[in-house]
Amino acid sequence: MNLVDFLIGAFIVNALAHFIFGITKTHYLGLFGYSPKGNIAYGLLQFVIVIILLLVNYSYEAILQNGFVIGGLFVLILFLLFGRFSLKLFSKKE
């Protein structure tokens, strides 16, 4: 493991956390302030950074053979696509 691998993993986890804070409208400090939209934007920025780091440092075949990276990206992409839907589906109706 090198520093780039550590950063990729840290950015994946942090992007997921900020995206969750954003869709749940939790005010949490990110690069773009405390707002939920700022947290979503910060999560998307980190996702883009992860993709760039992966493509610069590894070949496409090497990325596809790394199960940890594929699993982390898969969960992050699922939250990006279905996070708001699942929040509405499973939140309590008042």
Sequence and secondary structure as in RCSB ss.txt:
>XXXX:A:sequence
MNLVDFLIGAFIVNALAHFIFGITKTHYLGLFGYSPKGNIAYGLLQFVIVIILLLVNYSYEAILQNGFVIGGLFV
LILFLLFGRFSLKLFSKKE
>XXXX:A:secstr
  HHHHHHHHHHHHHHHHHHHHHTT    BTTBSSHHHHHHHHHHHHHHHHHHHHHHS HHHHHT HHHHHHHHH
HHHHHHHHHHHHHHHS   
